[in-house]
Amino acid sequence: MAFLGLGITSERSALRQGSMATPFIAGVAIAAAAIAGKYGVEAWHAFRTRPAVPRLRKFYEGGFQPTMTRREAALILGVRESVAQEKIKEAHRKVMVANHPDAGGSDYLATKINEAKDVLLGQRRGSGSAF
């Protein structure tokens, strides 16, 4: 009987030692989840408070060449060189509305925008700009 009692006692102590490790593992898991949550909240806050970046396309920022090329005309209007005529006219309208002399824009830029449209449509009016 003493042998049976010894077996039961060692079994109980093994269960008691296993049950001591379970709260420790659970505590480590909870601490890891809390740290991950903290960094997740900080990352979300940094994402939400980042400075606003304009999502508009950037317009052409270069000087003008003496004779306008198709590449330069496409850059001024913000289209590709091989785009359809409707897209060229639409892009010309948008850029001209933003830079029209009657709305406070520059005569020089309006002339260059019109020249760009003419170059892309193949309706070259002269040897270059009026300016």
N, CA, C and O atoms as a GROMACS GRO file, in nm:
protein
  524
    1MET      N    1   0.080  -0.119   0.000
    1MET     CA    2   0.000   0.000   0.000
    1MET      C    3   0.085   0.125   0.000
    1MET      O    4   0.051   0.226  -0.062
    2ALA      N    5   0.193   0.116   0.070
    2ALA     CA    6   0.281   0.233   0.075
    2ALA      C    7   0.333   0.262  -0.065
    2ALA      O    8   0.354   0.378  -0.100
    3PHE      N    9   0.355   0.160  -0.143
    3PHE     CA   10   0.404   0.178  -0.280
    3PHE      C   11   0.300   0.251  -0.364
    3PHE      O   12   0.333   0.340  -0.443
    4LEU      N   13   0.174   0.212  -0.346
    4LEU     CA   14   0.067   0.278  -0.419
    4LEU      C   15   0.054   0.423  -0.375
    4LEU      O   16   0.031   0.511  -0.458
    5GLY      N   17   0.068   0.449  -0.250
    5GLY     CA   18   0.060   0.585  -0.198
    5GLY      C   19   0.173   0.670  -0.252
    5GLY      O   20   0.153   0.789  -0.279
    6LEU      N   21   0.290   0.615  -0.268
    6LEU     CA   22   0.405   0.689  -0.320
    6LEU      C   23   0.380   0.726  -0.465
    6LEU      O   24   0.415   0.836  -0.508
    7GLY      N   25   0.322   0.637  -0.540
    7GLY     CA   26   0.291   0.665  -0.680
    7GLY      C   27   0.189   0.777  -0.693
    7GLY      O   28   0.203   0.861  -0.782
    8ILE      N   29   0.091   0.781  -0.611
    8ILE     CA   30  -0.012   0.883  -0.615
    8ILE      C   31   0.046   1.017  -0.573
    8ILE      O   32   0.015   1.121  -0.632
    9THR      N   33   0.130   1.015  -0.472
    9THR     CA   34   0.190   1.138  -0.422
    9THR      C   35   0.278   1.201  -0.530
    9THR      O   36   0.271   1.322  -0.551
   10SER      N   37   0.360   1.123  -0.597
   10SER     CA   38   0.447   1.179  -0.702
   10SER      C   39   0.364   1.228  -0.821
   10SER      O   40   0.401   1.324  -0.888
   11GLU      N   41   0.253   1.163  -0.845
   11GLU     CA   42   0.165   1.206  -0.952
   11GLU      C   43   0.102   1.341  -0.918
   11GLU      O   44   0.090   1.428  -1.004
   12ARG      N   45   0.062   1.358  -0.793
   12ARG     CA   46   0.004   1.485  -0.750
   12ARG      C   47   0.107   1.597  -0.756
   12ARG      O   48   0.075   1.707  -0.800
   13SER      N   49   0.227   1.571  -0.715
   13SER     CA   50   0.331   1.676  -0.718
   13SER      C   51   0.364   1.713  -0.862
   13SER      O   52   0.396   1.829  -0.890
   14ALA      N   53   0.359   1.618  -0.953
   14ALA     CA   54   0.384   1.648  -1.094
   14ALA      C   55   0.271   1.735  -1.149
   14ALA      O   56   0.296   1.829  -1.225
   15LEU      N   57   0.148   1.705  -1.110
   15LEU     CA   58   0.036   1.788  -1.154
   15LEU      C   59   0.046   1.927  -1.094
   15LEU      O   60   0.014   2.025  -1.162
   16ARG      N   61   0.090   1.937  -0.968
   16ARG     CA   62   0.102   2.066  -0.903
   16ARG      C   63   0.210   2.149  -0.971
   16ARG      O   64   0.192   2.270  -0.988
   17GLN      N   65   0.320   2.090  -1.010
   17GLN     CA   66   0.426   2.163  -1.079
   17GLN      C   67   0.380   2.208  -1.218
   17GLN      O   68   0.416   2.317  -1.261
   18GLY      N   69   0.303   2.126  -1.287
   18GLY     CA   70   0.250   2.162  -1.418
   18GLY      C   71   0.149   2.275  -1.407
   18GLY      O   72   0.141   2.362  -1.494
   19SER      N   73   0.072   2.273  -1.298
   19SER     CA   74  -0.026   2.378  -1.280
   19SER      C   75   0.040   2.509  -1.239
   19SER      O   76  -0.022   2.614  -1.254
   20MET      N   77   0.161   2.507  -1.189
   20MET     CA   78   0.234   2.628  -1.155
   20MET      C   79   0.288   2.695  -1.281
   20MET      O   80   0.302   2.817  -1.285
   21ALA      N   81   0.319   2.618  -1.383
   21ALA     CA   82   0.374   2.674  -1.507
   21ALA      C   83   0.264   2.738  -1.591
   21ALA      O   84   0.291   2.831  -1.666
   22THR      N   85   0.142   2.691  -1.581
   22THR     CA   86   0.033   2.743  -1.662
   22THR      C   87   0.005   2.891  -1.635
   22THR      O   88  -0.008   2.966  -1.732
   23PRO      N   89  -0.006   2.937  -1.511
   23PRO     CA   90  -0.028   3.080  -1.489
   23PRO      C   91   0.091   3.166  -1.537
   23PRO      O   92   0.071   3.278  -1.584
   24PHE      N   93   0.211   3.114  -1.525
   24PHE     CA   94   0.328   3.188  -1.572
   24PHE      C   95   0.323   3.206  -1.724
   24PHE      O   96   0.349   3.315  -1.775
   25ILE      N   97   0.291   3.100  -1.796
   25ILE     CA   98   0.281   3.107  -1.943
   25ILE      C   99   0.167   3.200  -1.983
   25ILE      O  100   0.181   3.278  -2.078
   26ALA      N  101   0.055   3.193  -1.912
   26ALA     CA  102  -0.057   3.282  -1.941
   26ALA      C  103  -0.019   3.427  -1.915
   26ALA      O  104  -0.057   3.515  -1.992
   27GLY      N  105   0.055   3.453  -1.810
   27GLY     CA  106   0.100   3.590  -1.779
   27GLY      C  107   0.193   3.644  -1.886
   27GLY      O  108   0.182   3.760  -1.924
   28VAL      N  109   0.286   3.560  -1.933
   28VAL     CA  110   0.377   3.602  -2.039
   28VAL      C  111   0.300   3.631  -2.168
   28VAL      O  112   0.329   3.728  -2.238
   29ALA      N  113   0.202   3.548  -2.198
   29ALA     CA  114   0.121   3.570  -2.319
   29ALA      C  115   0.040   3.699  -2.309
   29ALA      O  116   0.028   3.772  -2.407
   30ILE      N  117  -0.016   3.728  -2.192
   30ILE     CA  118  -0.092   3.852  -2.173
   30ILE      C  119   0.000   3.973  -2.184
   30ILE      O  120  -0.038   4.074  -2.244
   31ALA      N  121   0.119   3.965  -2.127
   31ALA     CA  122   0.214   4.076  -2.135
   31ALA      C  123   0.256   4.100  -2.280
   31ALA      O  124   0.267   4.215  -2.323
   32ALA      N  125   0.280   3.994  -2.356
   32ALA     CA  126   0.318   4.008  -2.497
   32ALA      C  127   0.204   4.071  -2.577
   32ALA      O  128   0.228   4.155  -2.664
   33ALA      N  129   0.081   4.031  -2.548
   33ALA     CA  130  -0.034   4.089  -2.617
   33ALA      C  131  -0.049   4.237  -2.583
   33ALA      O  132  -0.084   4.317  -2.669
   34ALA      N  133  -0.024   4.273  -2.459
   34ALA     CA  134  -0.034   4.413  -2.418
   34ALA      C  135   0.072   4.498  -2.486
   34ALA      O  136   0.043   4.609  -2.530
   35ILE      N  137   0.194   4.449  -2.495
   35ILE     CA  138   0.302   4.523  -2.562
   35ILE      C  139   0.272   4.537  -2.711
   35ILE      O  140   0.291   4.645  -2.768
   36ALA      N  141   0.225   4.430  -2.774
   36ALA     CA  142   0.190   4.437  -2.916
   36ALA      C  143   0.075   4.536  -2.938
   36ALA      O  144   0.076   4.611  -3.035
   37GLY      N  145  -0.023   4.537  -2.847
   37GLY     CA  146  -0.133   4.632  -2.857
   37GLY      C  147  -0.086   4.775  -2.841
   37GLY      O  148  -0.134   4.864  -2.911
   38LYS      N  149   0.007   4.797  -2.750
   38LYS     CA  150   0.062   4.932  -2.730
   38LYS      C  151   0.129   4.982  -2.856
   38LYS      O  152   0.104   5.095  -2.898
   39TYR      N  153   0.213   4.901  -2.918
   39TYR     CA  154   0.281   4.942  -3.041
   39TYR      C  155   0.182   4.957  -3.157
   39TYR      O  156   0.200   5.041  -3.244
   40GLY      N  157   0.078   4.875  -3.158
   40GLY     CA  158  -0.024   4.889  -3.261
   40GLY      C  159  -0.099   5.021  -3.249
   40GLY      O  160  -0.125   5.087  -3.350
   41VAL      N  161  -0.134   5.060  -3.127
   41VAL     CA  162  -0.202   5.187  -3.105
   41VAL      C  163  -0.111   5.304  -3.143
   41VAL      O  164  -0.156   5.399  -3.206
   42GLU      N  165   0.017   5.296  -3.105
   42GLU     CA  166   0.112   5.403  -3.140
   42GLU      C  167   0.128   5.413  -3.292
   42GLU      O  168   0.133   5.524  -3.345
   43ALA      N  169   0.136   5.302  -3.362
   43ALA     CA  170   0.149   5.303  -3.508
   43ALA      C  171   0.024   5.362  -3.572
   43ALA      O  172   0.034   5.439  -3.667
   44TRP      N  173  -0.094   5.326  -3.522
   44TRP     CA  174  -0.219   5.381  -3.577
   44TRP      C  175  -0.225   5.532  -3.554
   44TRP      O  176  -0.268   5.606  -3.642
   45HIS      N  177  -0.184   5.576  -3.437
   45HIS     CA  178  -0.186   5.720  -3.408
   45HIS      C  179  -0.088   5.794  -3.500
   45HIS      O  180  -0.121   5.902  -3.550
   46ALA      N  181   0.029   5.739  -3.522
   46ALA     CA  182   0.127   5.801  -3.612
   46ALA      C  183   0.073   5.804  -3.755
   46ALA      O  184   0.096   5.900  -3.827
   47PHE      N  185   0.003   5.700  -3.795
   47PHE     CA  186  -0.055   5.695  -3.930
   47PHE      C  187  -0.164   5.801  -3.946
   47PHE      O  188  -0.169   5.868  -4.049
   48ARG      N  189  -0.249   5.818  -3.847
   48ARG     CA  190  -0.359   5.912  -3.855
   48ARG      C  191  -0.313   6.058  -3.847
   48ARG      O  192  -0.379   6.146  -3.902
   49THR      N  193  -0.200   6.085  -3.780
   49THR     CA  194  -0.155   6.223  -3.763
   49THR      C  195  -0.043   6.261  -3.860
   49THR      O  196   0.020   6.365  -3.842
   50ARG      N  197  -0.018   6.179  -3.960
   50ARG     CA  198   0.086   6.213  -4.058
   50ARG      C  199   0.042   6.334  -4.139
   50ARG      O  200  -0.078   6.358  -4.154
   51PRO      N  201   0.136   6.411  -4.192
   51PRO     CA  202   0.097   6.529  -4.270
   51PRO      C  203   0.028   6.489  -4.399
   51PRO      O  204   0.060   6.386  -4.460
   52ALA      N  205  -0.066   6.571  -4.440
   52ALA     CA  206  -0.142   6.543  -4.561
   52ALA      C  207  -0.053   6.564  -4.683
   52ALA      O  208   0.017   6.665  -4.693
   53VAL      N  209  -0.057   6.470  -4.774
   53VAL     CA  210   0.020   6.478  -4.897
   53VAL      C  211  -0.079   6.498  -5.011
   53VAL      O  212  -0.172   6.420  -5.026
   54PRO      N  213  -0.060   6.602  -5.091
   54PRO     CA  214  -0.155   6.620  -5.201
   54PRO      C  215  -0.150   6.502  -5.296
   54PRO      O  216  -0.043   6.450  -5.326
   55ARG      N  217  -0.264   6.461  -5.343
   55ARG     CA  218  -0.272   6.345  -5.431
   55ARG      C  219  -0.289   6.384  -5.577
   55ARG      O  220  -0.316   6.300  -5.663
   56LEU      N  221  -0.271   6.512  -5.605
   56LEU     CA  222  -0.283   6.558  -5.742
   56LEU      C  223  -0.152   6.533  -5.817
   56LEU      O  224  -0.045   6.525  -5.757
   57ARG      N  225  -0.164   6.521  -5.947
   57ARG     CA  226  -0.045   6.505  -6.028
   57ARG      C  227   0.034   6.634  -6.028
   57ARG      O  228  -0.023   6.743  -6.021
   58LYS      N  229   0.164   6.621  -6.036
   58LYS     CA  230   0.250   6.736  -6.038
   58LYS      C  231   0.259   6.787  -6.181
   58LYS      O  232   0.275   6.708  -6.274
   59PHE      N  233   0.249   6.918  -6.199
   59PHE     CA  234   0.258   6.976  -6.331
   59PHE      C  235   0.404   6.994  -6.371
   59PHE      O  236   0.494   6.986  -6.288
   60TYR      N  237   0.425   7.019  -6.496
   60TYR     CA  238   0.557   7.038  -6.554
   60TYR      C  239   0.625   7.159  -6.491
   60TYR      O  240   0.565   7.267  -6.487
   61GLU      N  241   0.747   7.144  -6.442
   61GLU     CA  242   0.817   7.253  -6.374
   61GLU      C  243   0.946   7.291  -6.444
   61GLU      O  244   1.043   7.326  -6.376
   62GLY      N  245   0.951   7.286  -6.571
   62GLY     CA  246   1.076   7.318  -6.639
   62GLY      C  247   1.068   7.446  -6.717
   62GLY      O  248   0.960   7.504  -6.733
   63GLY      N  249   1.182   7.491  -6.764
   63GLY     CA  250   1.183   7.605  -6.853
   63GLY      C  251   1.137   7.561  -6.991
   63GLY      O  252   1.132   7.441  -7.019
   64PHE      N  253   1.103   7.656  -7.075
   64PHE     CA  254   1.052   7.622  -7.207
   64PHE      C  255   1.166   7.623  -7.309
   64PHE      O  256   1.258   7.704  -7.301
   65GLN      N  257   1.157   7.532  -7.405
   65GLN     CA  258   1.256   7.525  -7.512
   65GLN      C  259   1.218   7.628  -7.618
   65GLN      O  260   1.102   7.669  -7.626
   66PRO      N  261   1.315   7.672  -7.702
   66PRO     CA  262   1.284   7.772  -7.804
   66PRO      C  263   1.174   7.726  -7.900
   66PRO      O  264   1.085   7.804  -7.935
   67THR      N  265   1.179   7.600  -7.943
   67THR     CA  266   1.074   7.543  -8.027
   67THR      C  267   1.014   7.426  -7.950
   67THR      O  268   1.087   7.334  -7.910
   68MET      N  269   0.884   7.428  -7.930
   68MET     CA  270   0.819   7.326  -7.849
   68MET      C  271   0.818   7.191  -7.920
   68MET      O  272   0.782   7.182  -8.037
   69THR      N  273   0.857   7.088  -7.847
   69THR     CA  274   0.854   6.951  -7.899
   69THR      C  275   0.726   6.882  -7.850
   69THR      O  276   0.655   6.934  -7.764
   70ARG      N  277   0.699   6.765  -7.905
   70ARG     CA  278   0.581   6.689  -7.861
   70ARG      C  279   0.597   6.646  -7.715
   70ARG      O  280   0.500   6.643  -7.640
   71ARG      N  281   0.719   6.612  -7.677
   71ARG     CA  282   0.744   6.571  -7.539
   71ARG      C  283   0.714   6.685  -7.442
   71ARG      O  284   0.646   6.666  -7.341
   72GLU      N  285   0.764   6.804  -7.474
   72GLU     CA  286   0.740   6.919  -7.388
   72GLU      C  287   0.591   6.954  -7.384
   72GLU      O  288   0.538   6.987  -7.278
   73ALA      N  289   0.524   6.946  -7.497
   73ALA     CA  290   0.380   6.975  -7.502
   73ALA      C  291   0.303   6.875  -7.416
   73ALA      O  292   0.210   6.913  -7.344
   74ALA      N  293   0.341   6.748  -7.422
   74ALA     CA  294   0.274   6.646  -7.340
   74ALA      C  295   0.298   6.671  -7.191
   74ALA      O  296   0.208   6.652  -7.109
   75LEU      N  297   0.419   6.713  -7.156
   75LEU     CA  298   0.448   6.743  -7.016
   75LEU      C  299   0.368   6.864  -6.966
   75LEU      O  300   0.320   6.864  -6.853
   76ILE      N  301   0.352   6.964  -7.049
   76ILE     CA  302   0.276   7.084  -7.010
   76ILE      C  303   0.131   7.048  -6.985
   76ILE      O  304   0.072   7.095  -6.888
   77LEU      N  305   0.073   6.968  -7.071
   77LEU     CA  306  -0.069   6.931  -7.055
   77LEU      C  307  -0.090   6.815  -6.959
   77LEU      O  308  -0.203   6.789  -6.918
   78GLY      N  309   0.016   6.745  -6.924
   78GLY     CA  310   0.002   6.633  -6.830
   78GLY      C  311  -0.056   6.509  -6.893
   78GLY      O  312  -0.126   6.433  -6.826
   79VAL      N  313  -0.028   6.486  -7.021
   79VAL     CA  314  -0.077   6.367  -7.091
   79VAL      C  315   0.042   6.296  -7.156
   79VAL      O  316   0.155   6.345  -7.153
   80ARG      N  317   0.015   6.181  -7.215
   80ARG     CA  318   0.118   6.110  -7.292
   80ARG      C  319   0.120   6.165  -7.434
   80ARG      O  320   0.023   6.224  -7.481
   81GLU      N  321   0.231   6.143  -7.501
   81GLU     CA  322   0.244   6.194  -7.638
   81GLU      C  323   0.148   6.127  -7.734
   81GLU      O  324   0.106   6.188  -7.833
   82SER      N  325   0.111   6.003  -7.707
   82SER     CA  326   0.028   5.926  -7.801
   82SER      C  327  -0.116   5.912  -7.751
   82SER      O  328  -0.176   5.806  -7.766
   83VAL      N  329  -0.168   6.016  -7.692
   83VAL     CA  330  -0.303   6.010  -7.637
   83VAL      C  331  -0.404   6.055  -7.743
   83VAL      O  332  -0.368   6.124  -7.839
   84ALA      N  333  -0.529   6.017  -7.726
   84ALA     CA  334  -0.635   6.053  -7.821
   84ALA      C  335  -0.663   6.203  -7.818
   84ALA      O  336  -0.634   6.270  -7.719
   85GLN      N  337  -0.720   6.254  -7.927
   85GLN     CA  338  -0.746   6.398  -7.939
   85GLN      C  339  -0.845   6.447  -7.832
   85GLN      O  340  -0.831   6.559  -7.783
   86GLU      N  341  -0.942   6.366  -7.796
   86GLU     CA  342  -1.038   6.407  -7.693
   86GLU      C  343  -0.968   6.430  -7.560
   86GLU      O  344  -1.000   6.525  -7.488
   87LYS      N  345  -0.872   6.343  -7.525
   87LYS     CA  346  -0.799   6.357  -7.399
   87LYS      C  347  -0.711   6.482  -7.402
   87LYS      O  348  -0.695   6.549  -7.300
   88ILE      N  349  -0.655   6.514  -7.519
   88ILE     CA  350  -0.573   6.635  -7.532
   88ILE      C  351  -0.659   6.758  -7.508
   88ILE      O  352  -0.620   6.849  -7.435
   89LYS      N  353  -0.776   6.760  -7.568
   89LYS     CA  354  -0.866   6.875  -7.552
   89LYS      C  355  -0.914   6.888  -7.408
   89LYS      O  356  -0.926   6.999  -7.356
   90GLU      N  357  -0.943   6.775  -7.345
   90GLU     CA  358  -0.988   6.776  -7.206
   90GLU      C  359  -0.877   6.826  -7.113
   90GLU      O  360  -0.901   6.908  -7.024
   91ALA      N  361  -0.754   6.777  -7.135
   91ALA     CA  362  -0.641   6.821  -7.053
   91ALA      C  363  -0.613   6.969  -7.076
   91ALA      O  364  -0.584   7.042  -6.982
   92HIS      N  365  -0.622   7.015  -7.201
   92HIS     CA  366  -0.601   7.156  -7.232
   92HIS      C  367  -0.704   7.243  -7.158
   92HIS      O  368  -0.669   7.348  -7.104
   93ARG      N  369  -0.827   7.199  -7.157
   93ARG     CA  370  -0.933   7.274  -7.090
   93ARG      C  371  -0.904   7.285  -6.940
   93ARG      O  372  -0.919   7.393  -6.882
   94LYS      N  373  -0.863   7.174  -6.877
   94LYS     CA  374  -0.836   7.176  -6.733
   94LYS      C  375  -0.720   7.268  -6.699
   94LYS      O  376  -0.728   7.347  -6.605
   95VAL      N  377  -0.612   7.258  -6.775
   95VAL     CA  378  -0.494   7.340  -6.747
   95VAL      C  379  -0.523   7.487  -6.778
   95VAL      O  380  -0.477   7.576  -6.707
   96MET      N  381  -0.599   7.512  -6.882
   96MET     CA  382  -0.630   7.650  -6.920
   96MET      C  383  -0.721   7.717  -6.818
   96MET      O  384  -0.706   7.835  -6.789
   97VAL      N  385  -0.815   7.641  -6.762
   97VAL     CA  386  -0.903   7.698  -6.658
   97VAL      C  387  -0.819   7.744  -6.539
   97VAL      O  388  -0.848   7.847  -6.480
   98ALA      N  389  -0.717   7.668  -6.504
   98ALA     CA  390  -0.632   7.703  -6.391
   98ALA      C  391  -0.540   7.820  -6.421
   98ALA      O  392  -0.496   7.888  -6.328
   99ASN      N  393  -0.508   7.845  -6.548
   99ASN     CA  394  -0.409   7.947  -6.583
   99ASN      C  395  -0.460   8.053  -6.680
   99ASN      O  396  -0.380   8.122  -6.742
  100HIS      N  397  -0.590   8.068  -6.693
  100HIS     CA  398  -0.644   8.164  -6.789
  100HIS      C  399  -0.618   8.307  -6.744
  100HIS      O  400  -0.632   8.338  -6.625
  101PRO      N  401  -0.579   8.396  -6.836
  101PRO     CA  402  -0.550   8.536  -6.800
  101PRO      C  403  -0.670   8.610  -6.740
  101PRO      O  404  -0.651   8.698  -6.656
  102ASP      N  405  -0.790   8.576  -6.780
  102ASP     CA  406  -0.909   8.642  -6.724
  102ASP      C  407  -0.933   8.603  -6.579
  102ASP      O  408  -1.004   8.674  -6.507
  103ALA      N  409  -0.876   8.492  -6.536
  103ALA     CA  410  -0.894   8.445  -6.398
  103ALA      C  411  -0.768   8.468  -6.315
  103ALA      O  412  -0.748   8.403  -6.213
  104GLY      N  413  -0.683   8.560  -6.359
  104GLY     CA  414  -0.562   8.592  -6.283
  104GLY      C  415  -0.439   8.515  -6.326
  104GLY      O  416  -0.336   8.524  -6.260
  105GLY      N  417  -0.449   8.440  -6.434
  105GLY     CA  418  -0.334   8.365  -6.483
  105GLY      C  419  -0.242   8.450  -6.570
  105GLY      O  420  -0.268   8.569  -6.590
  106SER      N  421  -0.139   8.391  -6.620
  106SER     CA  422  -0.039   8.461  -6.700
  106SER      C  423  -0.070   8.448  -6.849
  106SER      O  424  -0.110   8.342  -6.897
  107ASP      N  425  -0.050   8.558  -6.923
  107ASP     CA  426  -0.065   8.553  -7.069
  107ASP      C  427   0.038   8.459  -7.130
  107ASP      O  428   0.009   8.386  -7.224
  108TYR      N  429   0.159   8.463  -7.076
  108TYR     CA  430   0.267   8.380  -7.128
  108TYR      C  431   0.233   8.231  -7.112
  108TYR      O  432   0.248   8.153  -7.206
  109LEU      N  433   0.188   8.193  -6.993
  109LEU     CA  434   0.152   8.051  -6.971
  109LEU      C  435   0.034   8.009  -7.056
  109LEU      O  436   0.031   7.897  -7.107
  110ALA      N  437  -0.063   8.097  -7.072
  110ALA     CA  438  -0.179   8.064  -7.155
  110ALA      C  439  -0.136   8.041  -7.299
  110ALA      O  440  -0.186   7.951  -7.366
  111THR      N  441  -0.041   8.123  -7.347
  111THR     CA  442   0.011   8.106  -7.482
  111THR      C  443   0.082   7.972  -7.496
  111THR      O  444   0.066   7.902  -7.595
  112LYS      N  445   0.162   7.938  -7.396
  112LYS     CA  446   0.235   7.810  -7.399
  112LYS      C  447   0.139   7.691  -7.391
  112LYS      O  448   0.163   7.589  -7.456
  113ILE      N  449   0.034   7.703  -7.315
  113ILE     CA  450  -0.065   7.595  -7.305
  113ILE      C  451  -0.135   7.576  -7.439
  113ILE      O  452  -0.154   7.463  -7.484
  114ASN      N  453  -0.173   7.687  -7.502
  114ASN     CA  454  -0.236   7.678  -7.634
  114ASN      C  455  -0.139   7.620  -7.738
  114ASN      O  456  -0.179   7.541  -7.823
  115GLU      N  457  -0.013   7.660  -7.730
  115GLU     CA  458   0.088   7.607  -7.822
  115GLU      C  459   0.106   7.456  -7.802
  115GLU      O  460   0.122   7.382  -7.898
  116ALA      N  461   0.103   7.412  -7.676
  116ALA     CA  462   0.117   7.269  -7.647
  116ALA      C  463   0.002   7.191  -7.708
  116ALA      O  464   0.022   7.084  -7.765
  117LYS      N  465  -0.120   7.244  -7.696
  117LYS     CA  466  -0.236   7.178  -7.756
  117LYS      C  467  -0.220   7.170  -7.908
  117LYS      O  468  -0.247   7.066  -7.968
  118ASP      N  469  -0.176   7.279  -7.969
  118ASP     CA  470  -0.159   7.281  -8.114
  118ASP      C  471  -0.052   7.182  -8.159
  118ASP      O  472  -0.069   7.116  -8.261
  119VAL      N  473   0.057   7.173  -8.085
  119VAL     CA  474   0.164   7.079  -8.122
  119VAL      C  475   0.113   6.935  -8.115
  119VAL      O  476   0.139   6.856  -8.206
  120LEU      N  477   0.041   6.902  -8.009
  120LEU     CA  478  -0.007   6.764  -7.994
  120LEU      C  479  -0.117   6.730  -8.094
  120LEU      O  480  -0.131   6.614  -8.135
  121LEU      N  481  -0.195   6.828  -8.133
  121LEU     CA  482  -0.300   6.803  -8.231
  121LEU      C  483  -0.249   6.817  -8.375
  121LEU      O  484  -0.323   6.788  -8.469
  122GLY      N  485  -0.125   6.860  -8.392
  122GLY     CA  486  -0.067   6.874  -8.525
  122GLY      C  487  -0.114   7.000  -8.597
  122GLY      O  488  -0.117   7.002  -8.720
  123GLN      N  489  -0.150   7.102  -8.524
  123GLN     CA  490  -0.200   7.226  -8.583
  123GLN      C  491  -0.102   7.340  -8.553
  123GLN      O  492  -0.142   7.444  -8.499
  124ARG      N  493   0.022   7.322  -8.586
  124ARG     CA  494   0.123   7.422  -8.555
  124ARG      C  495   0.090   7.552  -8.626
  124ARG      O  496   0.072   7.553  -8.747
  125ARG      N  497   0.084   7.662  -8.551
  125ARG     CA  498   0.040   7.791  -8.605
  125ARG      C  499   0.154   7.880  -8.650
  125ARG      O  500   0.129   7.980  -8.718
  126GLY      N  501   0.271   7.850  -8.617
  126GLY     CA  502   0.382   7.938  -8.654
  126GLY      C  503   0.512   7.873  -8.615
  126GLY      O  504   0.519   7.752  -8.597
  127SER      N  505   0.614   7.953  -8.602
  127SER     CA  506   0.745   7.899  -8.570
  127SER      C  507   0.769   7.888  -8.421
  127SER      O  508   0.876   7.843  -8.381
  128GLY      N  509   0.676   7.928  -8.339
  128GLY     CA  510   0.698   7.916  -8.196
  128GLY      C  511   0.606   8.006  -8.118
  128GLY      O  512   0.497   8.040  -8.163
  129SER      N  513   0.650   8.046  -8.000
  129SER     CA  514   0.571   8.127  -7.912
  129SER      C  515   0.564   8.273  -7.957
  129SER      O  516   0.653   8.322  -8.027
  130ALA      N  517   0.459   8.340  -7.916
  130ALA     CA  518   0.446   8.482  -7.946
  130ALA      C  519   0.538   8.565  -7.857
  130ALA      O  520   0.562   8.683  -7.884
  131PHE      N  521   0.589   8.503  -7.751
  131PHE     CA  522   0.677   8.575  -7.658
  131PHE      C  523   0.818   8.537  -7.684
  131PHE      O  524   0.908   8.586  -7.617
   0.00000   0.00000   0.00000
